Amino acid sequence: MQIFSGNYTVNFMKLSFPAAILSTILVLGSFATLAINQLNWGLDFTGGTQIEIGYQNTADLDAIRAQLAASEFNDAVVQNFGSSKDVLIRLASREGIKPSELGDKAIAILKQADSSAEMRGSSFVSASVGEELTEQGGLAMLICLLCILVYVTMRFEWRFALGSVIALAHDVIITLGLFSILGLEFDLTVLAAVLAVIGYSLNDTIVVFDRIRENFRKIRDVEPTDIINTSLTQTLNRTTITSGTTLLVLFALFFLGGATIHGFATALLFGIFIGTYSSIYIASLVALKLGVSREDLMPTVIEKEGADQDPIM
């Protein structure tokens, strides 16, 4: 499948300044919403009780929320789980009340309104475990970015390494901002999706950087901007096909996967778009602005011992 052929080159860097402005606005906006709204932490991080309830008929979520709110559970999170007859309820921890008692109390309230309500499962996460998961999740992302910085520096060049890390931080911050401004629940599945976005975006960036290095070594007397535009055009076929096939799977998960993985699919869907964008307009642009050149990417020539001596006659 050929989208571009011949010597045609897309001038990606022509839009570098508007892209930089857009990214700055998105990152600052994400920081602002994270500071004001913060994240809607899920039960995995906050601690609390989760119960699964089944009904004989379609569950009225609004009515269930109203019943729980009228009995001191106004912070309960109610959503469908698997089907319209199955309901997942998350309850925050209460001081002086055991987690099992919270679940029993909630099911008793719901049985008063509908006797067919039946508890099918329950789980509990302590607040201390939730805090530990929050710290470890943040630490995992930080260590991931540091390892990437070292890896790209060793494989390519420090300008490329800095560009890739800035691009990945850009992707993570904006994805977190999306969840903050929309009030979407952030749980362990979403954290896994964010780490997957880092891996996907890095893979895309490495492919672009590899082609840029190859073209710098192969093409002479050409401006770095033209080298980057040529490299991005040459990898566009691969980027389009890879992103397209990945998005097909994610759309299926988003619309058909159910509430359990809705956050996971949302983070990945948005991450694929923002990761592809950052590989072009953040990682490559940062390397260009830092002054990457052909001389920086040429392999080091190692002279053999005695190569400068005259041969023995």
C-alpha positions in Angstrom: 0.0 0.0 0.0 1.7 3.2 -1.2 0.3 6.5 -0.1 3.3 8.6 -1.1 5.7 7.7 -3.9 8.4 9.2 -6.0 10.3 12.3 -4.7 7.2 13.9 -3.2 7.9 15.2 0.3 5.4 16.6 2.8 6.6 19.7 4.5 5.7 18.8 8.1 8.0 21.3 9.6 6.0 24.1 7.9 3.5 23.7 10.7 6.0 23.3 13.5 5.3 26.8 15.1 1.5 26.4 15.2 2.0 22.8 16.5 4.3 24.1 19.2 1.7 26.7 20.3 -1.0 24.1 20.3 1.0 21.7 22.4 2.0 24.5 24.9 -1.7 25.4 25.3 -2.7 21.7 25.8 0.0 21.1 28.3 -0.7 24.2 30.3 -4.4 23.5 30.2 -3.7 20.0 31.4 -1.7 21.3 34.3 -4.4 23.7 35.2 -7.2 21.1 35.2 -5.0 18.7 37.2 -4.4 21.4 39.8 -8.1 22.5 40.0 -10.1 19.3 39.3 -7.4 16.8 40.0 -8.0 13.2 38.9 -11.1 11.1 39.7 -9.1 8.4 41.4 -10.7 4.9 41.3 -11.1 2.5 44.1 -7.7 1.0 43.4 -6.1 4.2 44.6 -8.5 5.7 47.1 -9.5 2.5 48.9 -13.1 1.4 49.6 -15.6 -1.3 48.9 -16.8 -2.6 45.5 -19.9 -4.7 45.1 -21.5 -6.4 42.1 -25.3 -6.6 42.1 -27.6 -8.4 39.7 -31.2 -7.6 38.9 -33.9 -9.7 37.1 -34.8 -6.7 35.0 -32.9 -3.8 33.5 -31.4 -1.8 36.3 -32.3 1.9 36.7 -29.0 3.5 37.5 -30.5 6.9 38.4 -32.9 5.3 40.8 -30.1 3.3 42.4 -28.0 6.4 42.9 -31.0 8.2 44.4 -31.7 5.3 46.9 -28.0 5.2 48.0 -27.7 9.0 48.2 -30.8 9.1 50.5 -29.0 6.7 52.9 -25.6 8.5 53.4 -24.0 6.9 50.3 -24.1 10.1 48.2 -20.6 9.5 47.0 -21.4 6.1 45.6 -20.2 5.4 42.0 -22.9 3.4 40.1 -22.5 1.9 36.6 -23.5 -1.1 34.5 -21.2 -4.0 34.6 -21.3 -6.5 31.7 -25.0 -6.1 31.0 -27.9 -3.7 31.7 -29.0 -6.1 34.5 -25.7 -6.1 36.3 -24.6 -3.1 38.4 -21.2 -2.3 39.8 -21.2 0.0 42.9 -18.1 1.6 44.5 -18.3 2.9 48.0 -15.7 5.0 49.8 -14.3 3.8 53.1 -16.1 4.9 56.3 -14.3 5.3 59.6 -15.6 2.9 62.2 -17.4 0.7 59.6 -16.0 -2.6 58.3 -15.9 -3.0 54.5 -18.2 -6.1 54.7 -20.7 -4.1 56.7 -20.7 -1.3 54.0 -21.6 -3.9 51.3 -24.3 -5.5 53.4 -25.8 -2.1 54.3 -25.9 -1.0 50.6 -27.5 -4.3 49.4 -30.1 -4.0 52.2 -31.0 -0.5 51.0 -31.4 -1.7 47.4 -33.5 -4.7 48.4 -36.0 -2.5 50.0 -36.7 -0.9 46.6 -36.3 -4.1 44.5 -36.3 -7.5 46.2 -34.7 -9.1 43.1 -31.4 -7.3 43.9 -28.7 -9.9 44.6 -25.1 -9.4 45.6 -22.9 -11.4 43.3 -19.5 -10.4 44.6 -17.6 -7.8 46.6 -14.0 -6.7 47.1 -12.1 -4.2 49.3 -9.0 -2.1 48.9 -7.6 -0.4 52.0 -6.7 3.3 51.8 -3.0 2.5 52.6 -2.8 0.2 49.7 -4.4 2.8 47.5 -1.8 5.4 48.5 1.0 2.9 47.9 -0.4 2.2 44.4 -0.5 5.9 43.6 3.1 6.4 44.6 4.3 3.3 42.8 2.3 4.2 39.6 3.9 7.6 39.5 7.3 6.1 40.2 6.8 3.6 37.4 6.2 6.3 34.8 9.2 8.4 36.1 11.6 5.4 35.9 10.2 4.5 32.5 11.0 8.0 31.1 14.5 7.9 32.7 15.3 4.5 31.1 14.0 5.8 27.8 16.3 8.8 28.1 19.3 6.5 28.6 18.4 4.1 25.9 17.8 6.7 23.2 21.0 8.5 24.1 23.0 5.3 23.7 21.3 4.3 20.5 21.1 7.6 18.8 22.2 11.0 20.2 21.3 13.1 23.3 19.3 15.6 21.2 17.1 12.7 20.0 16.9 11.4 23.6 15.7 14.7 25.0 13.2 15.1 22.2 11.7 11.6 22.8 11.4 12.1 26.5 9.8 15.6 26.1 7.3 14.0 23.6 6.5 11.2 26.0 6.0 13.5 28.9 3.8 15.7 26.6 1.6 12.6 25.8 1.2 11.6 29.4 0.4 15.1 30.7 -2.2 15.7 28.0 -3.8 12.2 28.5 -4.0 12.9 32.3 -5.5 16.3 31.5 -8.2 14.7 29.4 -9.2 12.4 32.2 -9.2 15.3 34.7 -11.3 17.7 32.6 -13.9 15.0 31.7 -13.9 13.6 35.3 -13.3 10.0 34.0 -12.3 7.5 36.6 -8.5 6.8 36.8 -7.8 3.3 38.0 -5.1 0.6 37.5 -6.4 -0.3 34.0 -6.0 3.4 32.9 -2.5 3.5 34.4 -1.7 0.4 32.4 -3.1 2.1 29.3 -0.9 5.2 30.0 2.2 3.0 30.2 1.1 1.3 27.0 0.8 4.7 25.3 4.4 5.5 26.4 5.6 2.3 24.7 3.6 2.9 21.5 4.7 6.5 21.2 8.3 5.5 21.8 8.2 2.8 19.2 6.8 5.3 16.7 9.5 7.9 17.6 12.3 5.3 17.3 11.2 4.4 13.8 11.2 8.1 12.8 14.6 8.7 14.4 16.1 5.6 12.7 15.1 6.9 9.3 16.3 10.4 10.2 19.8 9.0 11.1 19.9 6.9 8.0 19.1 9.9 5.7 21.5 12.2 7.5 24.3 9.7 6.7 23.1 9.0 3.1 22.0 12.4 1.8 24.6 15.2 1.7 24.4 19.0 1.3 20.8 19.2 2.5 19.3 21.2 5.3 18.4 19.3 8.5 14.8 20.5 8.1 14.6 18.9 4.7 16.1 15.7 6.0 13.4 15.5 8.8 10.6 16.2 6.3 11.9 13.5 4.0 12.2 11.0 6.8 8.7 11.7 8.2 7.3 11.3 4.7 9.0 8.0 4.2 7.7 6.6 7.4 4.2 8.0 7.0 3.0 4.8 5.2 4.1 2.7 8.1 2.6 5.1 10.7 -0.7 5.3 8.9 -1.1 1.5 8.6 0.0 0.7 12.1 -2.1 3.4 13.8 -5.1 2.5 11.6 -5.1 -1.2 12.5 -4.5 -0.4 16.2 -7.4 2.0 16.2 -9.8 -0.6 14.7 -9.2 -2.8 17.7 -9.5 0.0 20.2 -12.8 1.2 18.7 -14.1 -2.3 19.1 -13.0 -2.3 22.8 -14.4 1.2 23.4 -17.9 0.5 22.0 -18.2 -3.2 22.8 -15.9 -3.9 25.6 -18.2 -2.8 28.4 -17.7 -0.4 31.4 -14.9 -2.4 32.9 -12.3 -1.5 30.2 -13.9 1.7 29.0 -11.3 3.9 30.7 -8.5 1.7 29.3 -9.8 2.0 25.8 -10.4 5.7 26.1 -6.8 6.3 27.3 -5.4 4.2 24.5 -7.5 5.8 21.8 -6.5 9.3 22.8 -3.0 8.2 23.4 -2.6 6.8 19.9 -3.6 10.1 18.3 -1.5 12.3 20.6 1.5 9.8 20.4 1.5 9.9 16.6 1.2 13.7 16.6 4.1 14.1 19.1 6.4 11.8 17.2 6.2 14.2 14.3 5.8 17.6 15.8 7.4 17.3 19.3 10.2 14.7 19.2 11.5 15.6 15.8 11.0 19.3 16.3 12.9 19.3 19.6 15.9 17.5 18.0 15.9 20.0 15.2 15.8 23.0 17.5 18.6 21.6 19.5 20.8 21.6 16.4 21.1 18.0 15.4 23.3 17.7 12.3 24.9 15.1 10.0 28.2 15.2 12.0 26.4 14.2 15.2 25.1 11.0 13.6 28.1 9.8 11.7 29.7 6.6 13.0 33.0 7.0 14.9 35.9 5.9 12.8 38.3 3.8 14.8 41.8 3.6 13.4 43.6 0.3 13.7 46.9 0.2 15.5 49.8 0.7 13.2 47.6 1.9 10.3 49.5 5.1 10.0 52.9 3.4 9.7 54.6 2.7 6.4 54.5 -0.9 5.3 57.7 -2.9 5.7 59.4 -3.4 2.4 
